[in-house]
Each structure stands twice: as C-alpha cells, then as structure tokens.
Amino acid sequence: MYRTTKKKVHGLLHPEIVGDKRWDKIINIFIIILIILNVIAVMLETVPSFHDEYREQQFFRYFDLVSVLIFTIEYVLRVWSSNHEPKYKGRFRGRLRYILSPGALIDLLAILPFYLHALVGFDLRVLRMLRLMRFFRLFRLTAYMKSAHLITNVFKKRFNELLLSLVLVVFLIIIASCAIYFAEHLHPVNQYKFTSIPATIWWAVVTLTTTGYGDMYPMTDAGKAMAMLIMLTGVAFFALPAGIITAGFLEEFRLTRVRKTHRCPHCGEPVELDEHNHPTDNKDHGQASR
C-alpha cells in the first residue's frame, strides 16, 4: 500500500511519467495556472495603485499564502516520492540527491522567501529583494510542458557546438577590446572612455551585438578601420549559435515525427530509436510480443 501510494504520487507530480492521464492533466494544468498567476501577482504588486491600497495588499498577501501552502505540499510530496526513481534510491541519501537537483532547488527557492520572512523576520527591504525569487516559479513550467523538453533536448545535443561558438565569441570580444583600446586610449577625448581593456569590453559587446548605444565609439582612423572589421566579423560569429540552434530544432522535429510513426506492432507503445533511427533493443516490447 505504501509503495503503491508513493508510485501514484510520483506519477501525478511528474508529467513525463504516464500514469492516470485524466488526473495528470488536471493537476498539471492547475499548477501551470497557479505559477502564471503568481508571476502576474508579483508584477501587479509593483503598480502603485495596487500596493498602496489596503484591500489589494490583503488580497496579494492571502493569495501568496495559499500559493505557498500549495507549492509547499507539492514540494514535500515530490521529496517524499522521489526515491521511487532508481537514480534517487535510498531513504535519506536518495532524497538528499533529489533536493540538491536543479529542479528541486528551483522549487525550494520559489517558496523560501515566505518562510524566511515568517521564521527569521527579515526587514521589509530585504524581503522585497527575496520576493524577486518568486519569479523562479516561472521556470517550473518547464516540468509541465512538452515544448520545454524539446528545447532542453536541443541544447543538450548541441552543447558541444554551442560551447565552441561561445568560446569563439569570447575570444573575439577580448581581441576586439584589446585592439580598440590600444588604438583609442591615447586620443584626447577617448582616453577618458577607453580607460582600460576591461572597460573596453563593454564597447566590444555592444558593438558586436549590433546594439550600438553610442556612449563609446572610436575617433581615430585606426580605431574606425578596426571597428569596421570587428563589426563585419561579429555578424558572422554571432549568427553561428543561431544556426546551430536552428539545425538542432529541425533535427529534433524530424526525430519527433519519426518516433510518432514508429510503434511496437504488439503493444502499440512508441519504439525508442538510436541516433541512426534504428530501433533500440527493448526487452519490454519483446516480452509484450510473446
């Protein structure tokens, strides 16, 4: 009975696990709506006409109280049922590993400000800073949306390529900062703007991202010539990550379509495919065929 209950609770709180589809959908939709309403409430609280009125203050206070209680119950149930998964096996250590996982830490940070204020009694200024952590609730939507899993898969599979492009962009920023600094730091006007290479990094980032605030710009002929070369190079380098991500999405969409069309002829469940679109060995499907 205890294990069965834990398995059901674990399935209901994890959308990626198919259990009772009806209750899964109801709970997931409820949590998504509650997260969105919490984020909207945080934004509305900054409107003077709302936070200056006593009735509005009371409404936001009670809404936050109810929301935190619901999120706390969900968090406790998640921790309690977490050791149902093999990777979190163990009554204490398994649950501790789950608590320290990124998803569980976001859940904890989402409810932590309320309890810190209630138990420790921070002053209002510190409390206002901690309330910004409530925006972490928005990130919890990723656990309840299939599209978020698709985005996560793209970044996981293209991690090495994205890391390489990031390294190239960082090198370009450093090289551009050094070149412009040595070309401009002796200029009578720009010597007060391009004071150091770290200070010039701001110019490099603003220029390479084509933002162009205009607070820092080269005045020497050498600086202008190098800036033109840097800008042309920057367009190509900053387009590289976008191309990698686009290719990743196209590949993921293709694999999603393939998975939908490849199902076990005996049990009807989707067949897992390897990177070459060949069915992987799955003992469960084999047993089902027997």
C-alpha positions as CSV (number, residue, x, y, z in Angstrom):
1,M,0.0,0.0,0.0
2,Y,2.8,2.4,1.0
3,R,4.8,1.7,-2.2
4,T,1.7,1.9,-4.4
5,T,0.7,5.2,-3.0
6,K,4.2,6.6,-3.4
7,K,4.3,5.4,-7.1
8,K,0.9,7.1,-7.8
9,V,2.0,10.3,-6.1
10,H,5.3,10.3,-8.0
11,G,3.5,9.7,-11.3
12,L,1.0,12.5,-10.7
13,L,3.7,15.1,-9.9
14,H,5.9,14.2,-12.8
15,P,4.3,15.0,-16.2
16,E,6.9,13.0,-18.1
17,I,5.6,9.8,-16.4
18,V,2.4,8.5,-17.9
19,G,0.0,7.4,-15.1
20,D,-3.6,8.4,-14.7
21,K,-3.9,10.6,-17.7
22,R,-7.0,12.4,-16.5
23,W,-5.7,13.4,-13.1
24,D,-2.2,14.1,-14.5
25,K,-3.7,16.6,-16.9
26,I,-5.9,18.2,-14.2
27,I,-3.0,18.6,-11.7
28,N,-0.6,19.8,-14.3
29,I,-3.0,22.4,-15.7
30,F,-3.7,23.6,-12.2
31,I,0.0,24.0,-11.3
32,I,0.7,25.8,-14.6
33,I,-2.2,28.3,-14.0
34,L,-1.1,28.9,-10.4
35,I,2.5,29.6,-11.4
36,I,1.4,32.0,-14.1
37,L,-1.0,33.8,-11.6
38,N,1.9,34.1,-9.1
39,V,4.1,35.8,-11.7
40,I,1.3,38.1,-12.7
41,A,0.7,38.9,-9.0
42,V,4.4,39.8,-8.5
43,M,4.2,42.2,-11.4
44,L,0.9,43.8,-10.3
45,E,2.3,44.4,-6.8
46,T,4.7,46.9,-8.3
47,V,1.8,49.1,-9.6
48,P,1.4,52.0,-7.1
49,S,-2.4,51.9,-7.3
50,F,-2.4,48.3,-6.2
51,H,0.3,48.2,-3.4
52,D,-0.9,51.5,-1.8
53,E,-4.5,50.2,-1.1
54,Y,-5.1,48.1,2.0
55,R,-7.6,45.8,0.3
56,E,-5.2,45.0,-2.5
57,Q,-2.4,44.4,-0.1
58,Q,-4.6,41.9,1.8
59,F,-5.6,40.2,-1.4
60,F,-1.9,39.7,-2.5
61,R,-0.9,38.6,1.0
62,Y,-3.6,35.9,1.2
63,F,-3.1,34.8,-2.4
64,D,0.7,34.4,-1.7
65,L,-0.1,32.4,1.5
66,V,-2.4,30.0,-0.3
67,S,0.0,29.6,-3.2
68,V,3.0,28.9,-0.9
69,L,1.0,26.3,1.0
70,I,0.1,24.5,-2.2
71,F,3.7,24.7,-3.5
72,T,5.0,23.5,-0.1
73,I,2.7,20.5,-0.2
74,E,3.7,19.7,-3.7
75,Y,7.4,20.1,-2.8
76,V,7.1,17.8,0.3
77,L,5.3,15.2,-1.8
78,R,7.9,15.4,-4.5
79,V,10.7,14.9,-2.0
80,W,8.8,12.0,-0.3
81,S,8.1,10.2,-3.5
82,S,11.5,10.9,-5.2
83,N,13.2,7.7,-4.1
84,H,10.7,5.8,-6.2
85,E,13.1,6.6,-9.1
86,P,16.2,4.3,-9.3
87,K,18.6,7.3,-9.5
88,Y,17.3,8.6,-6.2
89,K,17.3,5.3,-4.4
90,G,17.8,5.4,-0.7
91,R,15.6,6.7,2.1
92,F,18.0,9.6,3.1
93,R,20.7,9.9,0.5
94,G,18.4,9.5,-2.4
95,R,16.1,12.2,-1.2
96,L,19.0,14.4,-0.4
97,R,20.3,14.0,-4.0
98,Y,16.8,15.0,-5.3
99,I,16.7,18.0,-3.0
100,L,20.0,19.2,-4.4
101,S,18.9,18.6,-8.1
102,P,18.3,21.8,-10.2
103,G,14.5,21.3,-10.4
104,A,14.1,20.7,-6.7
105,L,16.3,23.7,-5.9
106,I,14.1,25.9,-8.1
107,D,11.0,24.6,-6.2
108,L,12.7,25.4,-2.9
109,L,13.8,28.9,-3.9
110,A,10.2,29.6,-5.1
111,I,8.8,29.2,-1.5
112,L,11.9,30.1,0.6
113,P,11.2,33.9,0.8
114,F,7.9,33.4,2.5
115,Y,9.3,31.2,5.2
116,L,12.5,33.3,5.7
117,H,10.3,36.3,6.4
118,A,7.9,34.3,8.7
119,L,10.6,32.5,10.7
120,V,13.6,34.7,10.7
121,G,11.8,38.1,10.4
122,F,13.8,40.0,7.8
123,D,13.1,43.6,7.4
124,L,10.9,44.8,4.5
125,R,13.8,46.0,2.4
126,V,15.5,42.5,2.4
127,L,12.0,40.9,2.0
128,R,11.4,42.8,-1.2
129,M,14.7,41.5,-2.6
130,L,13.8,38.0,-1.6
131,R,10.4,38.2,-3.2
132,L,12.1,38.5,-6.6
133,M,13.0,34.8,-6.1
134,R,9.3,34.1,-6.7
135,F,10.0,34.5,-10.4
136,F,11.7,31.2,-10.2
137,R,8.2,29.7,-10.2
138,L,8.0,30.5,-13.8
139,F,10.9,28.2,-14.6
140,R,8.9,25.3,-13.0
141,L,6.7,25.4,-16.1
142,T,9.4,23.5,-17.9
143,A,8.5,20.4,-16.0
144,Y,4.9,20.6,-17.3
145,M,5.3,21.5,-20.9
146,K,6.4,19.1,-23.7
147,S,7.8,22.0,-25.7
148,A,10.2,22.7,-22.8
149,H,11.5,19.2,-23.1
150,L,12.1,19.6,-26.8
151,I,14.1,22.8,-26.1
152,T,16.1,21.0,-23.4
153,N,16.9,18.2,-25.8
154,V,18.1,20.6,-28.5
155,F,20.5,22.3,-26.1
156,K,21.8,19.0,-24.6
157,K,22.5,17.5,-28.0
158,R,24.1,20.7,-29.4
159,F,26.0,21.6,-26.2
160,N,29.5,21.0,-27.7
161,E,28.8,23.1,-30.8
162,L,27.3,25.9,-28.7
163,L,30.2,25.8,-26.3
164,L,32.7,26.1,-29.2
165,S,30.8,29.0,-30.6
166,L,30.7,30.7,-27.2
167,V,34.5,30.3,-26.9
168,L,35.0,31.8,-30.3
169,V,32.7,34.8,-29.4
170,V,34.6,35.3,-26.1
171,F,37.9,35.3,-28.0
172,L,36.6,37.8,-30.5
173,I,35.4,40.1,-27.7
174,I,38.8,40.0,-26.0
175,I,40.7,40.6,-29.2
176,A,38.3,43.5,-30.2
177,S,38.7,45.1,-26.8
178,C,42.5,44.9,-26.9
179,A,42.7,46.3,-30.5
180,I,40.3,49.2,-29.9
181,Y,41.9,50.0,-26.5
182,F,45.4,50.4,-28.0
183,A,44.0,52.4,-30.9
184,E,41.9,54.8,-28.8
185,H,43.3,55.2,-25.2
186,L,45.8,57.9,-26.2
187,H,43.1,60.0,-28.0
188,P,42.5,63.3,-26.1
189,V,38.7,62.6,-25.8
190,N,38.6,58.8,-25.7
191,Q,41.3,58.4,-23.1
192,Y,38.6,59.2,-20.6
193,K,36.3,56.5,-22.1
194,F,38.6,53.7,-23.1
195,T,40.4,53.7,-19.8
196,S,41.3,50.0,-19.8
197,I,40.8,46.8,-21.7
198,P,38.1,45.6,-19.2
199,A,36.3,48.9,-19.7
200,T,36.5,48.5,-23.5
201,I,34.9,45.1,-23.2
202,W,31.6,47.0,-22.8
203,W,32.1,48.7,-26.2
204,A,33.0,45.3,-27.8
205,V,29.9,43.6,-26.6
206,V,27.6,46.5,-27.5
207,T,29.2,46.7,-31.0
208,L,29.3,43.0,-31.8
209,T,25.7,42.5,-30.8
210,T,24.8,45.4,-33.1
211,T,23.2,47.3,-30.2
212,G,25.2,50.5,-30.5
213,Y,24.3,52.7,-27.6
214,G,26.8,55.4,-28.8
215,D,28.3,56.1,-25.4
216,M,31.7,54.8,-26.6
217,Y,32.9,54.9,-30.2
218,P,36.3,55.1,-32.0
219,M,37.6,58.5,-33.2
220,T,41.0,57.6,-34.6
221,D,41.4,56.4,-38.2
222,A,43.0,53.2,-37.0
223,G,40.2,52.6,-34.5
224,K,37.5,53.2,-37.1
225,A,39.2,50.8,-39.5
226,M,39.5,48.1,-36.9
227,A,35.9,48.7,-35.7
228,M,34.6,48.1,-39.3
229,L,36.4,44.8,-39.5
230,I,35.3,43.8,-36.0
231,M,31.6,44.6,-36.8
232,L,31.7,42.5,-40.0
233,T,33.4,39.6,-38.2
234,G,30.9,39.9,-35.3
235,V,27.9,39.5,-37.5
236,A,29.2,36.1,-38.7
237,F,30.3,34.9,-35.3
238,F,27.1,35.9,-33.5
239,A,25.0,34.2,-36.3
240,L,26.8,30.9,-35.6
241,P,24.9,29.9,-32.4
242,A,21.6,30.8,-34.1
243,G,22.4,28.5,-37.0
244,I,23.4,25.7,-34.6
245,I,20.2,26.0,-32.6
246,T,18.0,26.1,-35.7
247,A,19.7,22.9,-37.0
248,G,19.1,21.3,-33.7
249,F,15.4,22.2,-33.7
250,L,15.0,20.9,-37.2
251,E,16.7,17.6,-36.2
252,E,14.5,17.3,-33.1
253,F,11.3,17.9,-35.1
254,R,12.3,15.2,-37.5
255,L,13.0,12.7,-34.8
256,T,9.7,13.6,-33.1
257,R,7.8,12.8,-36.3
258,V,9.8,9.5,-36.7
259,R,9.0,8.5,-33.1
260,K,5.3,9.1,-33.7
261,T,5.3,6.8,-36.7
262,H,7.4,4.0,-35.1
263,R,5.3,2.0,-32.7
264,C,5.5,-1.6,-31.5
265,P,3.2,-3.7,-33.6
266,H,2.3,-5.8,-30.5
267,C,1.8,-3.3,-27.6
268,G,1.3,-0.1,-29.6
269,E,3.9,1.8,-27.5
270,P,6.4,4.2,-29.2
271,V,9.7,2.4,-30.1
272,E,12.9,4.1,-28.9
273,L,15.3,4.9,-31.7
274,D,19.0,5.4,-31.7
275,E,20.8,8.3,-33.4
276,H,20.6,6.4,-36.8
277,N,16.8,6.0,-36.5
278,H,17.2,2.2,-35.8
279,P,15.0,0.6,-33.1
280,T,16.9,0.0,-29.8
281,D,16.8,-3.3,-28.0
282,N,13.8,-3.1,-25.7
283,K,13.1,-6.2,-23.6
284,D,9.6,-4.9,-22.6
285,H,8.5,-4.9,-26.2
286,G,9.9,-8.3,-26.7
287,Q,8.0,-9.7,-23.7
288,A,4.9,-8.0,-25.0
289,S,5.2,-9.7,-28.3
290,R,5.4,-13.1,-26.6
